[in-house]
Amino acid sequence: MPKATSKAQQQAAGAALSAKRGETSKSDLQGASKQMYESMTEDELEEMASTDRSDLPETADDD
């Protein structure tokens, strides 16, 4: 299962998961969270959203 590599990615996964569960509207999603909603299962999103944020950078490096 995927793990988030940044706080931004973890947040986007949480937003996509919320929409996938029907807690928020899909139309509220933008950018990465919208792509995640369309391409990932609820289990994958849950795993990514539950990644511990304490050691993650704000954004992922593009290196």
PDB file of N, H, CA, C and O in Angstrom:
ATOM      1  N   MET A   1       0.843  -1.187   0.000  1.00  0.00           N
ATOM      2  CA  MET A   1       0.000   0.000   0.000  1.00  0.00           C
ATOM      3  C   MET A   1       0.887   1.248   0.000  1.00  0.00           C
ATOM      4  O   MET A   1       1.990   1.234   0.545  1.00  0.00           O
ATOM      5  N   PRO A   2       0.405   2.302  -0.602  1.00  0.00           N
ATOM      6  CA  PRO A   2       1.218   3.521  -0.698  1.00  0.00           C
ATOM      7  C   PRO A   2       1.288   4.272   0.627  1.00  0.00           C
ATOM      8  O   PRO A   2       0.343   4.272   1.415  1.00  0.00           O
ATOM      9  N   LYS A   3       2.408   4.898   0.842  1.00  0.00           N
ATOM     10  H   LYS A   3       3.176   4.898   0.201  1.00  0.00           H
ATOM     11  CA  LYS A   3       2.608   5.785   1.987  1.00  0.00           C
ATOM     12  C   LYS A   3       2.812   7.193   1.452  1.00  0.00           C
ATOM     13  O   LYS A   3       3.433   7.374   0.405  1.00  0.00           O
ATOM     14  N   ALA A   4       2.301   8.179   2.150  1.00  0.00           N
ATOM     15  H   ALA A   4       1.796   8.032   3.001  1.00  0.00           H
ATOM     16  CA  ALA A   4       2.495   9.566   1.737  1.00  0.00           C
ATOM     17  C   ALA A   4       3.954   9.949   1.891  1.00  0.00           C
ATOM     18  O   ALA A   4       4.614   9.537   2.845  1.00  0.00           O
ATOM     19  N   THR A   5       4.458  10.741   0.947  1.00  0.00           N
ATOM     20  H   THR A   5       3.922  11.076   0.172  1.00  0.00           H
ATOM     21  CA  THR A   5       5.847  11.183   1.007  1.00  0.00           C
ATOM     22  C   THR A   5       5.963  12.634   1.442  1.00  0.00           C
ATOM     23  O   THR A   5       7.073  13.147   1.582  1.00  0.00           O
ATOM     24  N   SER A   6       4.828  13.310   1.658  1.00  0.00           N
ATOM     25  H   SER A   6       3.926  12.893   1.544  1.00  0.00           H
ATOM     26  CA  SER A   6       4.840  14.691   2.133  1.00  0.00           C
ATOM     27  C   SER A   6       3.526  14.983   2.853  1.00  0.00           C
ATOM     28  O   SER A   6       2.544  14.254   2.713  1.00  0.00           O
ATOM     29  N   LYS A   7       3.534  16.064   3.624  1.00  0.00           N
ATOM     30  H   LYS A   7       4.332  16.656   3.738  1.00  0.00           H
ATOM     31  CA  LYS A   7       2.316  16.471   4.324  1.00  0.00           C
ATOM     32  C   LYS A   7       1.233  16.863   3.329  1.00  0.00           C
ATOM     33  O   LYS A   7       0.053  16.593   3.551  1.00  0.00           O
ATOM     34  N   ALA A   8       1.636  17.505   2.224  1.00  0.00           N
ATOM     35  H   ALA A   8       2.595  17.724   2.044  1.00  0.00           H
ATOM     36  CA  ALA A   8       0.665  17.912   1.203  1.00  0.00           C
ATOM     37  C   ALA A   8      -0.009  16.686   0.583  1.00  0.00           C
ATOM     38  O   ALA A   8      -1.217  16.695   0.349  1.00  0.00           O
ATOM     39  N   GLN A   9       0.760  15.644   0.321  1.00  0.00           N
ATOM     40  H   GLN A   9       1.742  15.637   0.511  1.00  0.00           H
ATOM     41  CA  GLN A   9       0.212  14.429  -0.259  1.00  0.00           C
ATOM     42  C   GLN A   9      -0.717  13.730   0.734  1.00  0.00           C
ATOM     43  O   GLN A   9      -1.757  13.198   0.345  1.00  0.00           O
ATOM     44  N   GLN A  10      -0.348  13.731   1.994  1.00  0.00           N
ATOM     45  H   GLN A  10       0.496  14.162   2.310  1.00  0.00           H
ATOM     46  CA  GLN A  10      -1.179  13.115   3.031  1.00  0.00           C
ATOM     47  C   GLN A  10      -2.507  13.860   3.158  1.00  0.00           C
ATOM     48  O   GLN A  10      -3.558  13.239   3.320  1.00  0.00           O
ATOM     49  N   GLN A  11      -2.458  15.184   3.085  1.00  0.00           N
ATOM     50  H   GLN A  11      -1.605  15.689   2.954  1.00  0.00           H
ATOM     51  CA  GLN A  11      -3.673  15.997   3.158  1.00  0.00           C
ATOM     52  C   GLN A  11      -4.573  15.763   1.955  1.00  0.00           C
ATOM     53  O   GLN A  11      -5.790  15.651   2.103  1.00  0.00           O
ATOM     54  N   ALA A  12      -3.992  15.688   0.776  1.00  0.00           N
ATOM     55  H   ALA A  12      -3.003  15.779   0.655  1.00  0.00           H
ATOM     56  CA  ALA A  12      -4.763  15.445  -0.444  1.00  0.00           C
ATOM     57  C   ALA A  12      -5.453  14.082  -0.378  1.00  0.00           C
ATOM     58  O   ALA A  12      -6.601  13.939  -0.797  1.00  0.00           O
ATOM     59  N   ALA A  13      -4.752  13.096   0.146  1.00  0.00           N
ATOM     60  H   ALA A  13      -3.819  13.212   0.486  1.00  0.00           H
ATOM     61  CA  ALA A  13      -5.339  11.760   0.294  1.00  0.00           C
ATOM     62  C   ALA A  13      -6.508  11.795   1.270  1.00  0.00           C
ATOM     63  O   ALA A  13      -7.519  11.126   1.054  1.00  0.00           O
ATOM     64  N   GLY A  14      -6.376  12.568   2.334  1.00  0.00           N
ATOM     65  H   GLY A  14      -5.555  13.112   2.509  1.00  0.00           H
ATOM     66  CA  GLY A  14      -7.467  12.700   3.296  1.00  0.00           C
ATOM     67  C   GLY A  14      -8.694  13.349   2.678  1.00  0.00           C
ATOM     68  O   GLY A  14      -9.820  12.935   2.954  1.00  0.00           O
ATOM     69  N   ALA A  15      -8.492  14.353   1.854  1.00  0.00           N
ATOM     70  H   ALA A  15      -7.577  14.690   1.630  1.00  0.00           H
ATOM     71  CA  ALA A  15      -9.607  15.014   1.178  1.00  0.00           C
ATOM     72  C   ALA A  15     -10.281  14.057   0.196  1.00  0.00           C
ATOM     73  O   ALA A  15     -11.509  14.001   0.123  1.00  0.00           O
ATOM     74  N   ALA A  16      -9.478  13.304  -0.558  1.00  0.00           N
ATOM     75  H   ALA A  16      -8.480  13.350  -0.499  1.00  0.00           H
ATOM     76  CA  ALA A  16     -10.028  12.342  -1.511  1.00  0.00           C
ATOM     77  C   ALA A  16     -10.779  11.229  -0.784  1.00  0.00           C
ATOM     78  O   ALA A  16     -11.834  10.789  -1.241  1.00  0.00           O
ATOM     79  N   LEU A  17     -10.247  10.785   0.326  1.00  0.00           N
ATOM     80  H   LEU A  17      -9.390  11.143   0.697  1.00  0.00           H
ATOM     81  CA  LEU A  17     -10.902   9.745   1.117  1.00  0.00           C
ATOM     82  C   LEU A  17     -12.246  10.233   1.641  1.00  0.00           C
ATOM     83  O   LEU A  17     -13.229   9.492   1.615  1.00  0.00           O
ATOM     84  N   SER A  18     -12.296  11.456   2.108  1.00  0.00           N
ATOM     85  H   SER A  18     -11.498  12.058   2.129  1.00  0.00           H
ATOM     86  CA  SER A  18     -13.539  12.033   2.605  1.00  0.00           C
ATOM     87  C   SER A  18     -14.605  12.053   1.510  1.00  0.00           C
ATOM     88  O   SER A  18     -15.766  11.735   1.764  1.00  0.00           O
ATOM     89  N   ALA A  19     -14.211  12.425   0.303  1.00  0.00           N
ATOM     90  H   ALA A  19     -13.267  12.684   0.097  1.00  0.00           H
ATOM     91  CA  ALA A  19     -15.154  12.444  -0.822  1.00  0.00           C
ATOM     92  C   ALA A  19     -15.555  11.023  -1.216  1.00  0.00           C
ATOM     93  O   ALA A  19     -16.717  10.767  -1.532  1.00  0.00           O
ATOM     94  N   LYS A  20     -14.596  10.107  -1.194  1.00  0.00           N
ATOM     95  H   LYS A  20     -13.652  10.316  -0.937  1.00  0.00           H
ATOM     96  CA  LYS A  20     -14.883   8.712  -1.554  1.00  0.00           C
ATOM     97  C   LYS A  20     -15.908   8.112  -0.605  1.00  0.00           C
ATOM     98  O   LYS A  20     -16.733   7.294  -1.013  1.00  0.00           O
ATOM     99  N   ARG A  21     -15.858   8.517   0.658  1.00  0.00           N
ATOM    100  H   ARG A  21     -15.188   9.181   0.989  1.00  0.00           H
ATOM    101  CA  ARG A  21     -16.798   8.016   1.669  1.00  0.00           C
ATOM    102  C   ARG A  21     -18.124   8.770   1.672  1.00  0.00           C
ATOM    103  O   ARG A  21     -19.054   8.395   2.386  1.00  0.00           O
ATOM    104  N   GLY A  22     -18.210   9.838   0.868  1.00  0.00           N
ATOM    105  H   GLY A  22     -17.455  10.142   0.287  1.00  0.00           H
ATOM    106  CA  GLY A  22     -19.445  10.606   0.793  1.00  0.00           C
ATOM    107  C   GLY A  22     -19.581  11.646   1.883  1.00  0.00           C
ATOM    108  O   GLY A  22     -20.659  12.212   2.065  1.00  0.00           O
ATOM    109  N   GLU A  23     -18.505  11.911   2.615  1.00  0.00           N
ATOM    110  H   GLU A  23     -17.629  11.451   2.467  1.00  0.00           H
ATOM    111  CA  GLU A  23     -18.540  12.888   3.701  1.00  0.00           C
ATOM    112  C   GLU A  23     -18.437  14.316   3.173  1.00  0.00           C
ATOM    113  O   GLU A  23     -18.940  15.251   3.796  1.00  0.00           O
ATOM    114  N   THR A  24     -17.787  14.481   2.026  1.00  0.00           N
ATOM    115  H   THR A  24     -17.378  13.722   1.520  1.00  0.00           H
ATOM    116  CA  THR A  24     -17.701  15.776   1.353  1.00  0.00           C
ATOM    117  C   THR A  24     -18.026  15.560  -0.122  1.00  0.00           C
ATOM    118  O   THR A  24     -18.058  14.426  -0.600  1.00  0.00           O
ATOM    119  N   SER A  25     -18.264  16.642  -0.827  1.00  0.00           N
ATOM    120  H   SER A  25     -18.238  17.564  -0.438  1.00  0.00           H
ATOM    121  CA  SER A  25     -18.632  16.557  -2.234  1.00  0.00           C
ATOM    122  C   SER A  25     -17.405  16.369  -3.121  1.00  0.00           C
ATOM    123  O   SER A  25     -16.356  16.970  -2.886  1.00  0.00           O
ATOM    124  N   LYS A  26     -17.551  15.533  -4.136  1.00  0.00           N
ATOM    125  H   LYS A  26     -18.403  15.046  -4.327  1.00  0.00           H
ATOM    126  CA  LYS A  26     -16.470  15.334  -5.095  1.00  0.00           C
ATOM    127  C   LYS A  26     -16.138  16.637  -5.803  1.00  0.00           C
ATOM    128  O   LYS A  26     -14.988  16.854  -6.185  1.00  0.00           O
ATOM    129  N   SER A  27     -17.118  17.500  -5.982  1.00  0.00           N
ATOM    130  H   SER A  27     -18.052  17.323  -5.671  1.00  0.00           H
ATOM    131  CA  SER A  27     -16.888  18.763  -6.684  1.00  0.00           C
ATOM    132  C   SER A  27     -16.008  19.720  -5.885  1.00  0.00           C
ATOM    133  O   SER A  27     -15.511  20.699  -6.441  1.00  0.00           O
ATOM    134  N   ASP A  28     -15.805  19.463  -4.603  1.00  0.00           N
ATOM    135  H   ASP A  28     -16.208  18.668  -4.151  1.00  0.00           H
ATOM    136  CA  ASP A  28     -14.924  20.281  -3.770  1.00  0.00           C
ATOM    137  C   ASP A  28     -13.449  19.937  -3.975  1.00  0.00           C
ATOM    138  O   ASP A  28     -12.577  20.698  -3.556  1.00  0.00           O
ATOM    139  N   LEU A  29     -13.162  18.808  -4.609  1.00  0.00           N
ATOM    140  H   LEU A  29     -13.871  18.189  -4.949  1.00  0.00           H
ATOM    141  CA  LEU A  29     -11.786  18.361  -4.795  1.00  0.00           C
ATOM    142  C   LEU A  29     -11.103  19.138  -5.907  1.00  0.00           C
ATOM    143  O   LEU A  29     -11.727  19.525  -6.896  1.00  0.00           O
ATOM    144  N   GLN A  30      -9.794  19.359  -5.720  1.00  0.00           N
ATOM    145  H   GLN A  30      -9.287  19.044  -4.918  1.00  0.00           H
ATOM    146  CA  GLN A  30      -8.989  20.058  -6.719  1.00  0.00           C
ATOM    147  C   GLN A  30      -7.638  19.372  -6.844  1.00  0.00           C
ATOM    148  O   GLN A  30      -7.161  18.751  -5.893  1.00  0.00           O
ATOM    149  N   GLY A  31      -7.030  19.482  -7.995  1.00  0.00           N
ATOM    150  H   GLY A  31      -7.417  19.986  -8.767  1.00  0.00           H
ATOM    151  CA  GLY A  31      -5.658  19.019  -8.197  1.00  0.00           C
ATOM    152  C   GLY A  31      -5.428  17.574  -7.832  1.00  0.00           C
ATOM    153  O   GLY A  31      -6.126  16.678  -8.306  1.00  0.00           O
ATOM    154  N   ALA A  32      -4.424  17.352  -6.970  1.00  0.00           N
ATOM    155  H   ALA A  32      -3.857  18.080  -6.584  1.00  0.00           H
ATOM    156  CA  ALA A  32      -3.992  16.004  -6.618  1.00  0.00           C
ATOM    157  C   ALA A  32      -5.099  15.201  -5.946  1.00  0.00           C
ATOM    158  O   ALA A  32      -5.231  14.003  -6.196  1.00  0.00           O
ATOM    159  N   SER A  33      -5.892  15.843  -5.100  1.00  0.00           N
ATOM    160  H   SER A  33      -5.784  16.817  -4.897  1.00  0.00           H
ATOM    161  CA  SER A  33      -6.942  15.096  -4.415  1.00  0.00           C
ATOM    162  C   SER A  33      -7.986  14.585  -5.398  1.00  0.00           C
ATOM    163  O   SER A  33      -8.536  13.501  -5.201  1.00  0.00           O
ATOM    164  N   LYS A  34      -8.265  15.339  -6.443  1.00  0.00           N
ATOM    165  H   LYS A  34      -7.817  16.219  -6.603  1.00  0.00           H
ATOM    166  CA  LYS A  34      -9.216  14.904  -7.464  1.00  0.00           C
ATOM    167  C   LYS A  34      -8.654  13.709  -8.238  1.00  0.00           C
ATOM    168  O   LYS A  34      -9.376  12.752  -8.519  1.00  0.00           O
ATOM    169  N   GLN A  35      -7.369  13.768  -8.580  1.00  0.00           N
ATOM    170  H   GLN A  35      -6.783  14.545  -8.352  1.00  0.00           H
ATOM    171  CA  GLN A  35      -6.728  12.652  -9.280  1.00  0.00           C
ATOM    172  C   GLN A  35      -6.696  11.400  -8.396  1.00  0.00           C
ATOM    173  O   GLN A  35      -6.933  10.290  -8.872  1.00  0.00           O
ATOM    174  N   MET A  36      -6.401  11.591  -7.110  1.00  0.00           N
ATOM    175  H   MET A  36      -6.209  12.493  -6.724  1.00  0.00           H
ATOM    176  CA  MET A  36      -6.373  10.458  -6.182  1.00  0.00           C
ATOM    177  C   MET A  36      -7.758   9.828  -6.066  1.00  0.00           C
ATOM    178  O   MET A  36      -7.885   8.604  -6.053  1.00  0.00           O
ATOM    179  N   TYR A  37      -8.781  10.651  -5.982  1.00  0.00           N
ATOM    180  H   TYR A  37      -8.678  11.645  -5.992  1.00  0.00           H
ATOM    181  CA  TYR A  37     -10.161  10.165  -5.872  1.00  0.00           C
ATOM    182  C   TYR A  37     -10.487   9.239  -7.044  1.00  0.00           C
ATOM    183  O   TYR A  37     -11.105   8.190  -6.866  1.00  0.00           O
ATOM    184  N   GLU A  38     -10.064   9.641  -8.237  1.00  0.00           N
ATOM    185  H   GLU A  38      -9.561  10.493  -8.382  1.00  0.00           H
ATOM    186  CA  GLU A  38     -10.405   8.897  -9.447  1.00  0.00           C
ATOM    187  C   GLU A  38      -9.543   7.656  -9.654  1.00  0.00           C
ATOM    188  O   GLU A  38      -9.992   6.699 -10.285  1.00  0.00           O
ATOM    189  N   SER A  39      -8.315   7.651  -9.138  1.00  0.00           N
ATOM    190  H   SER A  39      -7.950   8.428  -8.626  1.00  0.00           H
ATOM    191  CA  SER A  39      -7.390   6.566  -9.472  1.00  0.00           C
ATOM    192  C   SER A  39      -7.084   5.588  -8.333  1.00  0.00           C
ATOM    193  O   SER A  39      -6.460   4.553  -8.568  1.00  0.00           O
ATOM    194  N   MET A  40      -7.512   5.897  -7.112  1.00  0.00           N
ATOM    195  H   MET A  40      -8.019   6.738  -6.922  1.00  0.00           H
ATOM    196  CA  MET A  40      -7.157   5.050  -5.976  1.00  0.00           C
ATOM    197  C   MET A  40      -8.398   4.474  -5.306  1.00  0.00           C
ATOM    198  O   MET A  40      -9.476   5.067  -5.347  1.00  0.00           O
ATOM    199  N   THR A  41      -8.228   3.307  -4.686  1.00  0.00           N
ATOM    200  H   THR A  41      -7.353   2.825  -4.653  1.00  0.00           H
ATOM    201  CA  THR A  41      -9.321   2.703  -3.938  1.00  0.00           C
ATOM    202  C   THR A  41      -9.427   3.352  -2.560  1.00  0.00           C
ATOM    203  O   THR A  41      -8.520   4.060  -2.122  1.00  0.00           O
ATOM    204  N   GLU A  42     -10.528   3.105  -1.898  1.00  0.00           N
ATOM    205  H   GLU A  42     -11.265   2.530  -2.254  1.00  0.00           H
ATOM    206  CA  GLU A  42     -10.710   3.644  -0.548  1.00  0.00           C
ATOM    207  C   GLU A  42      -9.631   3.119   0.397  1.00  0.00           C
ATOM    208  O   GLU A  42      -9.134   3.864   1.242  1.00  0.00           O
ATOM    209  N   ASP A  43      -9.267   1.854   0.264  1.00  0.00           N
ATOM    210  H   ASP A  43      -9.671   1.248  -0.422  1.00  0.00           H
ATOM    211  CA  ASP A  43      -8.218   1.272   1.117  1.00  0.00           C
ATOM    212  C   ASP A  43      -6.870   1.947   0.883  1.00  0.00           C
ATOM    213  O   ASP A  43      -6.144   2.228   1.837  1.00  0.00           O
ATOM    214  N   GLU A  44      -6.529   2.207  -0.374  1.00  0.00           N
ATOM    215  H   GLU A  44      -7.118   1.979  -1.149  1.00  0.00           H
ATOM    216  CA  GLU A  44      -5.268   2.884  -0.684  1.00  0.00           C
ATOM    217  C   GLU A  44      -5.257   4.298  -0.129  1.00  0.00           C
ATOM    218  O   GLU A  44      -4.256   4.749   0.426  1.00  0.00           O
ATOM    219  N   LEU A  45      -6.381   4.998  -0.283  1.00  0.00           N
ATOM    220  H   LEU A  45      -7.195   4.631  -0.734  1.00  0.00           H
ATOM    221  CA  LEU A  45      -6.474   6.361   0.243  1.00  0.00           C
ATOM    222  C   LEU A  45      -6.373   6.370   1.764  1.00  0.00           C
ATOM    223  O   LEU A  45      -5.723   7.238   2.346  1.00  0.00           O
ATOM    224  N   GLU A  46      -7.016   5.404   2.397  1.00  0.00           N
ATOM    225  H   GLU A  46      -7.544   4.698   1.924  1.00  0.00           H
ATOM    226  CA  GLU A  46      -6.972   5.327   3.862  1.00  0.00           C
ATOM    227  C   GLU A  46      -5.544   5.105   4.349  1.00  0.00           C
ATOM    228  O   GLU A  46      -5.114   5.717   5.327  1.00  0.00           O
ATOM    229  N   GLU A  47      -4.811   4.228   3.667  1.00  0.00           N
ATOM    230  H   GLU A  47      -5.160   3.730   2.873  1.00  0.00           H
ATOM    231  CA  GLU A  47      -3.419   3.959   4.039  1.00  0.00           C
ATOM    232  C   GLU A  47      -2.567   5.218   3.892  1.00  0.00           C
ATOM    233  O   GLU A  47      -1.772   5.539   4.775  1.00  0.00           O
ATOM    234  N   MET A  48      -2.736   5.935   2.772  1.00  0.00           N
ATOM    235  H   MET A  48      -3.382   5.675   2.055  1.00  0.00           H
ATOM    236  CA  MET A  48      -1.946   7.129   2.527  1.00  0.00           C
ATOM    237  C   MET A  48      -2.331   8.253   3.498  1.00  0.00           C
ATOM    238  O   MET A  48      -1.464   8.974   3.991  1.00  0.00           O
ATOM    239  N   ALA A  49      -3.612   8.394   3.765  1.00  0.00           N
ATOM    240  H   ALA A  49      -4.316   7.808   3.364  1.00  0.00           H
ATOM    241  CA  ALA A  49      -4.075   9.454   4.663  1.00  0.00           C
ATOM    242  C   ALA A  49      -3.662   9.202   6.110  1.00  0.00           C
ATOM    243  O   ALA A  49      -3.544  10.142   6.896  1.00  0.00           O
ATOM    244  N   SER A  50      -3.444   7.947   6.459  1.00  0.00           N
ATOM    245  H   SER A  50      -3.540   7.183   5.820  1.00  0.00           H
ATOM    246  CA  SER A  50      -3.095   7.622   7.848  1.00  0.00           C
ATOM    247  C   SER A  50      -1.597   7.651   8.108  1.00  0.00           C
ATOM    248  O   SER A  50      -1.161   7.350   9.219  1.00  0.00           O
ATOM    249  N   THR A  51      -0.803   8.005   7.107  1.00  0.00           N
ATOM    250  H   THR A  51      -1.158   8.249   6.204  1.00  0.00           H
ATOM    251  CA  THR A  51       0.649   8.115   7.283  1.00  0.00           C
ATOM    252  C   THR A  51       0.967   9.136   8.374  1.00  0.00           C
ATOM    253  O   THR A  51       0.396  10.226   8.400  1.00  0.00           O
ATOM    254  N   ASP A  52       1.878   8.777   9.269  1.00  0.00           N
ATOM    255  H   ASP A  52       2.342   7.892   9.248  1.00  0.00           H
ATOM    256  CA  ASP A  52       2.301   9.687  10.335  1.00  0.00           C
ATOM    257  C   ASP A  52       2.961  10.913   9.718  1.00  0.00           C
ATOM    258  O   ASP A  52       3.906  10.783   8.939  1.00  0.00           O
ATOM    259  N   ARG A  53       2.474  12.097  10.058  1.00  0.00           N
ATOM    260  H   ARG A  53       1.707  12.202  10.691  1.00  0.00           H
ATOM    261  CA  ARG A  53       2.959  13.340   9.455  1.00  0.00           C
ATOM    262  C   ARG A  53       4.185  13.923  10.149  1.00  0.00           C
ATOM    263  O   ARG A  53       4.817  14.826   9.601  1.00  0.00           O
ATOM    264  N   SER A  54       4.532  13.448  11.306  1.00  0.00           N
ATOM    265  H   SER A  54       4.018  12.714  11.751  1.00  0.00           H
ATOM    266  CA  SER A  54       5.571  14.098  12.105  1.00  0.00           C
ATOM    267  C   SER A  54       6.933  14.174  11.403  1.00  0.00           C
ATOM    268  O   SER A  54       7.667  15.145  11.591  1.00  0.00           O
ATOM    269  N   ASP A  55       7.272  13.174  10.607  1.00  0.00           N
ATOM    270  H   ASP A  55       6.676  12.386  10.455  1.00  0.00           H
ATOM    271  CA  ASP A  55       8.583  13.170   9.945  1.00  0.00           C
ATOM    272  C   ASP A  55       8.516  13.532   8.468  1.00  0.00           C
ATOM    273  O   ASP A  55       9.522  13.426   7.767  1.00  0.00           O
ATOM    274  N   LEU A  56       7.363  13.954   7.984  1.00  0.00           N
ATOM    275  H   LEU A  56       6.546  14.040   8.554  1.00  0.00           H
ATOM    276  CA  LEU A  56       7.217  14.262   6.560  1.00  0.00           C
ATOM    277  C   LEU A  56       7.555  15.722   6.260  1.00  0.00           C
ATOM    278  O   LEU A  56       7.274  16.605   7.071  1.00  0.00           O
ATOM    279  N   PRO A  57       8.151  15.973   5.107  1.00  0.00           N
ATOM    280  CA  PRO A  57       8.371  17.366   4.690  1.00  0.00           C
ATOM    281  C   PRO A  57       7.040  17.982   4.252  1.00  0.00           C
ATOM    282  O   PRO A  57       6.077  17.260   3.994  1.00  0.00           O
ATOM    283  N   GLU A  58       6.983  19.300   4.170  1.00  0.00           N
ATOM    284  H   GLU A  58       7.765  19.887   4.380  1.00  0.00           H
ATOM    285  CA  GLU A  58       5.753  19.965   3.731  1.00  0.00           C
ATOM    286  C   GLU A  58       5.363  19.529   2.323  1.00  0.00           C
ATOM    287  O   GLU A  58       4.201  19.222   2.058  1.00  0.00           O
ATOM    288  N   THR A  59       6.349  19.504   1.422  1.00  0.00           N
ATOM    289  H   THR A  59       7.293  19.754   1.637  1.00  0.00           H
ATOM    290  CA  THR A  59       6.117  19.046   0.053  1.00  0.00           C
ATOM    291  C   THR A  59       7.222  18.077  -0.326  1.00  0.00           C
ATOM    292  O   THR A  59       8.306  18.098   0.258  1.00  0.00           O
ATOM    293  N   ALA A  60       6.945  17.233  -1.298  1.00  0.00           N
ATOM    294  H   ALA A  60       6.065  17.215  -1.773  1.00  0.00           H
ATOM    295  CA  ALA A  60       7.940  16.251  -1.741  1.00  0.00           C
ATOM    296  C   ALA A  60       8.972  16.926  -2.647  1.00  0.00           C
ATOM    297  O   ALA A  60       8.646  17.835  -3.411  1.00  0.00           O
ATOM    298  N   ASP A  61      10.211  16.468  -2.549  1.00  0.00           N
ATOM    299  H   ASP A  61      10.476  15.730  -1.929  1.00  0.00           H
ATOM    300  CA  ASP A  61      11.257  16.947  -3.453  1.00  0.00           C
ATOM    301  C   ASP A  61      11.057  16.336  -4.820  1.00  0.00           C
ATOM    302  O   ASP A  61      10.609  15.195  -4.925  1.00  0.00           O
ATOM    303  N   ASP A  62      11.377  17.063  -5.862  1.00  0.00           N
ATOM    304  H   ASP A  62      11.741  17.990  -5.776  1.00  0.00           H
ATOM    305  CA  ASP A  62      11.246  16.556  -7.219  1.00  0.00           C
ATOM    306  C   ASP A  62      12.542  15.926  -7.717  1.00  0.00           C
ATOM    307  O   ASP A  62      12.680  15.684  -8.916  1.00  0.00           O
ATOM    308  N   ASP A  63      13.476  15.661  -6.844  1.00  0.00           N
ATOM    309  H   ASP A  63      13.364  15.857  -5.870  1.00  0.00           H
ATOM    310  CA  ASP A  63      14.788  15.099  -7.223  1.00  0.00           C
ATOM    311  C   ASP A  63      14.655  13.733  -7.838  1.00  0.00           C
ATOM    312  O   ASP A  63      15.658  13.123  -8.211  1.00  0.00           O
TER     313      ASP A  63
END
